[in-house]
Amino acid sequence: MHCLAPPPDDFTSTFHLHTTAVFSSAMAFLPLLHAGNQRKNTPQDAQILVTSSKEGYSRQLGHSFAYSTSKAAVNHLVRMLARTFAQDHFRIRVNLIAPGFFPSAMTEPLTRSLPAYQDSHGAFAGASCLPSSKNPSERTGSEEDFAAAVLFFASPAGAYLNGAELLLDGGQNLISS
């Protein structure tokens, strides 16, 4: 069906899946994260790290209206959770990674025809080439890119971050927003 006339259930189920899953997960783990903070299990406060999408920042129709607006809602929900959990007695940080184009089951039909990306050191295994008109990095993201972002937030280097949103897209948002 055309993107301007999706079945209402498709829109609702996509929006519900993305936003409700984040909210329900945060609430389910709240007691455990709070208890960890009280026990001082780690030097930094506990954290909820949410994965969204660069589509939540885009005004272009990427996947669908439902996908993009649900990711924008997730981004706003993270801001609200970060403020709420920081102000109350919880001291739980809430941060977000918004990946751009990464090889995955969802993007496989698009990456199937792209050549593999490899720099002079053989880095970025699993990434595919992209034209600079689509991404200044001229490649998709890789598993290593995503893992490094997660490790940054989880490390002492990310301990002072709360309500942060990392747009992990190689600069794609600079070209298409």
C-alpha positions as CSV (number, residue, x, y, z in Angstrom):
1,M,0.0,0.0,0.0
2,H,1.2,3.6,-0.7
3,C,3.1,5.3,2.2
4,L,0.5,8.0,2.4
5,A,-2.3,5.6,3.1
6,P,-1.0,2.9,5.4
7,P,-3.5,0.6,7.2
8,P,-4.2,2.2,10.6
9,D,-3.2,-1.0,12.4
10,D,0.3,-0.8,10.7
11,F,0.9,2.7,12.0
12,T,-0.4,1.9,15.4
13,S,1.5,-1.3,15.9
14,T,4.8,0.2,14.7
15,F,4.4,3.2,17.0
16,H,3.3,1.1,19.9
17,L,6.1,-1.4,19.5
18,H,8.9,1.2,19.5
19,T,7.6,3.5,22.2
20,T,6.0,1.1,24.6
21,A,8.9,-1.3,24.5
22,V,11.3,1.4,25.7
23,F,8.9,2.8,28.4
24,S,8.0,-0.7,29.7
25,S,11.6,-1.9,29.8
26,A,12.8,1.3,31.6
27,M,10.0,0.9,34.2
28,A,10.6,-2.9,34.6
29,F,14.3,-2.4,35.3
30,L,13.9,0.8,37.5
31,P,14.0,-1.1,40.8
32,L,17.0,-3.1,39.9
33,L,19.0,-0.1,38.6
34,H,18.0,1.9,41.7
35,A,19.2,-0.9,44.0
36,G,22.5,-1.1,42.1
37,N,23.0,2.6,42.7
38,Q,22.3,2.2,46.4
39,R,24.8,-0.6,46.6
40,K,27.4,1.4,44.6
41,N,28.1,-1.6,42.4
42,T,30.0,0.6,39.9
43,P,31.8,4.0,40.2
44,Q,29.3,5.6,37.9
45,D,25.5,5.7,38.3
46,A,23.3,3.1,36.6
47,Q,22.2,3.8,33.1
48,I,19.6,3.0,30.6
49,L,20.9,3.1,27.1
50,V,18.3,3.2,24.4
51,T,18.7,2.5,20.7
52,S,16.6,4.6,18.4
53,S,17.3,5.7,14.8
54,K,18.5,8.7,12.8
55,E,15.0,8.5,11.3
56,G,13.8,10.1,14.5
57,Y,15.5,13.3,13.5
58,S,14.7,13.3,9.8
59,R,11.9,15.3,8.1
60,Q,12.2,13.1,5.0
61,L,10.1,10.1,4.5
62,G,12.6,7.2,5.0
63,H,11.0,4.0,6.1
64,S,7.5,5.1,6.8
65,F,5.6,7.8,8.7
66,A,5.0,5.3,11.6
67,Y,8.7,4.3,11.8
68,S,10.1,7.9,11.8
69,T,7.5,9.3,14.2
70,S,7.9,6.4,16.6
71,K,11.6,7.0,16.7
72,A,11.1,10.7,17.3
73,A,8.8,9.7,20.1
74,V,11.4,7.4,21.5
75,N,14.0,10.3,21.4
76,H,11.6,12.5,23.4
77,L,10.8,9.7,25.8
78,V,14.5,9.4,26.6
79,R,14.7,13.1,27.4
80,M,11.7,12.8,29.7
81,L,13.1,9.7,31.4
82,A,16.5,11.2,31.8
83,R,15.1,14.3,33.5
84,T,12.7,12.3,35.7
85,F,15.2,9.7,36.8
86,A,17.9,12.4,37.5
87,Q,15.6,14.6,39.5
88,D,14.0,11.9,41.7
89,H,16.1,10.0,44.1
90,F,17.0,7.4,41.5
91,R,20.2,8.9,40.0
92,I,19.8,6.7,36.9
93,R,21.2,8.1,33.7
94,V,19.2,7.7,30.4
95,N,21.1,8.1,27.1
96,L,20.4,7.3,23.5
97,I,22.2,6.0,20.4
98,A,20.5,6.8,17.1
99,P,22.2,4.8,14.4
100,G,22.1,5.6,10.8
101,F,22.6,3.1,8.0
102,F,24.0,-0.1,9.4
103,P,23.9,-3.5,7.8
104,S,21.1,-5.5,9.3
105,A,18.2,-7.7,8.4
106,M,16.1,-4.6,7.9
107,T,18.7,-3.0,5.5
108,E,19.8,-6.2,3.8
109,P,17.7,-5.6,0.7
110,L,19.6,-2.3,0.3
111,T,23.1,-3.4,1.2
112,R,23.0,-6.6,-0.9
113,S,24.1,-4.8,-4.0
114,L,26.7,-2.5,-2.3
115,P,30.4,-3.3,-2.5
116,A,32.2,-4.1,0.7
117,Y,34.0,-1.2,2.3
118,Q,37.6,-1.6,3.4
119,D,40.1,1.1,4.3
120,S,43.8,0.8,3.9
121,H,44.1,-1.0,7.3
122,G,41.3,-3.5,6.6
123,A,39.1,-1.8,9.2
124,F,35.3,-1.5,9.3
125,A,34.7,-5.2,8.4
126,G,31.0,-5.7,7.6
127,A,30.5,-2.2,6.3
128,S,29.4,-1.4,2.8
129,C,30.4,1.4,0.5
130,L,28.0,4.3,0.0
131,P,28.4,7.3,-2.4
132,S,29.5,10.5,-0.7
133,S,26.2,12.0,-1.9
134,K,24.5,9.7,0.6
135,N,27.0,9.7,3.4
136,P,30.2,11.8,3.9
137,S,31.9,8.7,5.4
138,E,31.3,6.9,2.2
139,R,30.3,3.8,4.1
140,T,27.6,2.2,6.3
141,G,28.2,1.8,10.0
142,S,29.8,-1.4,11.2
143,E,29.4,-3.6,14.3
144,E,32.6,-2.1,15.6
145,D,31.2,1.5,15.3
146,F,28.1,0.5,17.3
147,A,30.1,-1.4,19.9
148,A,32.4,1.5,20.4
149,A,29.5,3.8,21.0
150,V,28.0,1.5,23.6
151,L,31.4,1.1,25.3
152,F,31.8,4.8,25.5
153,F,28.5,5.3,27.3
154,A,29.3,2.4,29.6
155,S,32.8,3.5,30.4
156,P,34.0,6.2,32.9
157,A,34.3,8.5,29.8
158,G,30.5,8.5,29.6
159,A,29.7,8.7,33.3
160,Y,28.9,12.4,33.2
161,L,26.4,12.0,30.3
162,N,22.7,12.0,31.0
163,G,20.0,12.8,28.5
164,A,22.7,12.5,25.7
165,E,21.7,11.6,22.2
166,L,24.5,10.2,20.0
167,L,23.6,10.4,16.3
168,L,25.8,7.6,15.0
169,D,25.3,8.0,11.2
170,G,28.7,9.0,9.7
171,G,27.3,12.5,8.9
172,Q,24.4,11.3,6.9
173,N,22.1,13.7,8.7
174,L,24.2,16.6,7.3
175,I,23.2,15.6,3.8
176,S,19.6,14.4,4.3
177,S,17.5,15.7,7.1
